[in-house]
Amino acid sequence: MMLVEVSGFDYNRVGDRSSLEQARDRINRLNSTTVRNIIKTGMELLRIKPSLKEEKVYLAWVQAEWGWSRQDVNRFESVGRAFGEHVAICDKFDVSALYELSRPSTPPAIREHAIAAATAGTRIRHARAKAMISGKELPQLIVGKAAVVVDKSSPRFGQSYVVQAVDEADGLVSVKDEHGSRLVPLSDFGAEPEEKPISEHNSKKPSPAEVLSAELDVANLRIEKLEGVLRRLVMAARAGELNDTLLAAAERLI
């Protein structure tokens, strides 16, 4: 995230001009959208904020220097507050997962659980973070093995599929049964892979209404993922950097 000055800010209106200019320069050096630099930006904002005393001056400063809105600033601050002491393992988190887990509404115990999982080597993607927050851990599915839908709210409850591929970043699983291949939300499945043959499970053909409901579930997951990428694109555009990784991610989803 290349942070560039959008418009001038009158540094003469603050008491400690030197400290504020140094904070600006430090934030400008955090010139990418990596998880580590997002956390450090949040920490820097939290450090300098009390010296400005008035929030309207603080918000005028970040708006003038980087074009950030109050929502942008709140997100940076939340990330810095929640993960400032865990920069060493931050690369295990997707940016979108970091934002989910740092929301003020997320219980601290959930964040600690995610941090412990990341410390143990687990990659915390967006779908896994949301599952932790909702109280449902994502299953560890095995490609080529059968898995049974255990979410009772799913129109596919009780059905068994053979796992073809797992896309944890999108929260989707490519599966097949006797009726063909399809995409199913990862959260539909239980925590353990199912070893029984597919014929031993309920493989009845779903009704048209159930098929439509399942397709809507998948569409909603993709919309949610797209919204996350678009939020990052907007922030990168404001900062003056639209890198190839972000553009490629957006093109893959559109």
FENNORSUL-V30766 format. One record per residue. N is the residue number from 0. PHI is phi as a letter, one per 20 degrees, with the letter a starting at -180 (none if undefined). OMEGA is omega in whole degrees, 0 to 359 (none if undefined). D_CENTER is the distance of its C-alpha to the mean C-alpha in whole Angstrom. Layout:
((N:PHI:OMEGA:D_CENTER) (N:PHI:OMEGA:D_CENTER))
//
This chain:
((0:none:178:17) (1:f:184:21) (2:e:184:22) (3:c:180:25) (4:f:181:27) (5:e:178:27) (6:b:185:30) (7:f:174:33) (8:c:182:32) (9:f:182:36) (10:f:178:35) (11:f:181:39) (12:e:181:37) (13:d:183:36) (14:f:183:38) (15:d:183:36) (16:f:184:36) (17:f:181:35) (18:f:181:32) (19:f:178:30) (20:f:177:31) (21:f:177:30) (22:f:177:27) (23:g:182:27) (24:f:179:28) (25:f:179:25) (26:f:178:22) (27:f:179:24) (28:f:176:24) (29:e:196:20) (30:e:174:20) (31:b:181:17) (32:e:178:13) (33:f:179:13) (34:g:182:11) (35:g:183:14) (36:f:175:15) (37:f:178:13) (38:f:182:14) (39:f:176:17) (40:f:178:17) (41:f:179:16) (42:f:180:19) (43:f:178:22) (44:f:180:21) (45:f:181:22) (46:f:186:25) (47:e:185:26) (48:g:182:26) (49:f:182:29) (50:f:180:31) (51:e:173:31) (52:m:180:32) (53:e:182:31) (54:f:182:28) (55:f:176:29) (56:f:178:30) (57:g:181:27) (58:f:177:25) (59:f:179:28) (60:f:182:27) (61:f:177:24) (62:f:181:24) (63:f:184:27) (64:f:188:26) (65:c:179:23) (66:m:182:22) (67:e:175:20) (68:e:176:20) (69:g:180:20) (70:f:178:16) (71:f:182:15) (72:f:179:17) (73:g:181:16) (74:f:177:12) (75:g:182:14) (76:f:181:16) (77:f:179:14) (78:f:179:12) (79:f:181:15) (80:f:185:17) (81:e:188:14) (82:c:182:14) (83:g:180:17) (84:e:185:19) (85:c:181:17) (86:f:184:17) (87:f:182:18) (88:d:186:16) (89:f:181:13) (90:f:176:13) (91:e:183:12) (92:d:166:8) (93:f:179:6) (94:g:182:5) (95:f:177:2) (96:f:179:3) (97:f:180:6) (98:f:180:6) (99:f:185:6) (100:f:182:8) (101:e:177:10) (102:g:178:11) (103:g:181:15) (104:f:180:15) (105:f:180:13) (106:g:179:16) (107:g:181:17) (108:f:178:18) (109:f:178:15) (110:f:180:13) (111:f:178:16) (112:f:180:16) (113:f:179:13) (114:f:178:14) (115:f:179:17) (116:f:179:16) (117:f:179:14) (118:f:179:18) (119:e:176:19) (120:o:181:18) (121:f:175:15) (122:f:182:12) (123:d:177:9) (124:e:185:6) (125:g:182:4) (126:f:180:8) (127:f:178:9) (128:f:180:7) (129:f:178:8) (130:f:178:12) (131:f:181:12) (132:f:180:12) (133:f:180:14) (134:n:180:17) (135:d:178:16) (136:f:177:16) (137:f:179:15) (138:f:174:18) (139:d:184:19) (140:e:181:21) (141:d:179:24) (142:f:180:24) (143:n:179:28) (144:e:177:28) (145:e:177:28) (146:c:184:26) (147:d:176:26) (148:f:183:24) (149:d:178:25) (150:f:185:23) (151:f:179:26) (152:e:182:24) (153:e:176:23) (154:f:179:26) (155:e:184:26) (156:g:178:27) (157:n:181:29) (158:e:180:29) (159:d:180:29) (160:c:171:27) (161:e:182:28) (162:f:178:24) (163:d:179:24) (164:a:180:21) (165:c:176:17) (166:d:184:14) (167:f:180:12) (168:f:179:9) (169:e:181:10) (170:m:183:11) (171:c:177:15) (172:c:173:18) (173:e:184:21) (174:c:174:24) (175:b:171:28) (176:b:183:31) (177:f:181:34) (178:e:179:33) (179:p:181:31) (180:e:178:27) (181:a:174:24) (182:d:182:21) (183:c:176:20) (184:g:181:16) (185:g:182:16) (186:f:179:16) (187:f:190:19) (188:e:179:21) (189:f:185:22) (190:f:183:21) (191:c:176:24) (192:f:181:25) (193:e:186:28) (194:e:184:31) (195:f:178:34) (196:f:183:35) (197:f:182:33) (198:f:182:37) (199:e:182:37) (200:d:178:34) (201:f:180:34) (202:d:180:34) (203:f:181:35) (204:f:181:34) (205:f:179:32) (206:f:177:33) (207:g:180:33) (208:f:179:31) (209:f:178:29) (210:f:179:28) (211:f:179:27) (212:f:180:25) (213:f:179:23) (214:f:177:22) (215:f:177:21) (216:g:181:18) (217:f:179:17) (218:f:179:18) (219:f:177:15) (220:f:181:13) (221:f:177:13) (222:f:180:13) (223:f:179:10) (224:f:180:9) (225:f:179:11) (226:f:178:10) (227:f:179:7) (228:f:180:9) (229:f:176:12) (230:f:179:11) (231:f:178:10) (232:f:179:14) (233:f:180:15) (234:f:179:14) (235:f:179:16) (236:f:178:19) (237:f:182:20) (238:e:177:20) (239:n:181:22) (240:c:172:20) (241:d:186:18) (242:e:185:18) (243:f:181:19) (244:f:179:16) (245:f:181:14) (246:f:180:17) (247:f:178:17) (248:f:180:13) (249:f:181:14) (250:f:180:18) (251:f:184:17) (252:e:184:15) (253:f:none:18))
//
